[in-house]
Amino acid sequence: YRFALDGGAFGDETPVATPITLTGLADGSHTLRVIGKDAAGNVMPESIAATATWTVDTVPPTATLTNLPRTETPATVANITVGGAEVVAYRFALDGGAFGDETLVDLPIALRNLTDGTHTIAVIGRDAAGNLQSAASATAFSWTVDRSLAAPPTATPAPGELAARQQVGFSAPLAE
């Protein structure tokens, strides 16, 4: 047989028992064309060569995070969305812990019962080719949970409403 890579010329004849070994291929699409020769010496026309096309992808993706909590919040829950170009799955670590099991990007990171203090989430993405973002280049976000932060005060009646008793009530949560 003879073969050609990526539109190049067909090379020298190779014995059938010798496999085709391709090394050092750049990222991107590649096409291999192969023609054979029968025992009588008839060579297959290049126009009907057997063809295989594939993509080399060695570049890891970078995860992105959306739906992040405010940098200071009284909320003890967070639902963080993971995405990014070519990211199909992710793993995350909270507060310097180990990265957990892989999760599909369809599912957000659901954090519950967060304690007061600073929290950091680190996320690494994986693409369909299996390339994994390194832990050293993880996408990270930090925020502080402080349950003593007061919720906005409320007034009754609502602004613009006329109260029959003409009394106004005001309430605000007290800090613990």
Stockholm file with secondary structure:
# STOCKHOLM 1.0

chainA/1-176         YRFALDGGAFGDETPVATPITLTGLADGSHTLRVIGKDAAGNVMPESIAATATWTVDTVPPTATLTNLPRTETPATVANITVGGAEVVAYRFALDGGAFGDETLVDLPIALRNLTDGTHTIAVIGRDAAGNLQSAASATAFSWTVDRSLAAPPTATPAPGELAARQQVGFSAPLAE
#=GR chainA/1-176 SS CEEEETTCCCCCCCCTTSCCCCCSCCSEEEEEEEECBCTTCCBCCGGGCEEEEEEECCCCCCCEEESCCCSEESCSCEEEEEECTTEEEEEEEETTCCCCCCEETTSCEEECSCCSEEEEEEEEEEETTCCBCCGGGCEEEEEEECTTSCCCCEEESCTTCCCTTCCCEEECCCCC
#=GC SS_cons         CEEEETTCCCCCCCCTTSCCCCCSCCSEEEEEEEECBCTTCCBCCGGGCEEEEEEECCCCCCCEEESCCCSEESCSCEEEEEECTTEEEEEEEETTCCCCCCEETTSCEEECSCCSEEEEEEEEEEETTCCBCCGGGCEEEEEEECTTSCCCCEEESCTTCCCTTCCCEEECCCCC
//
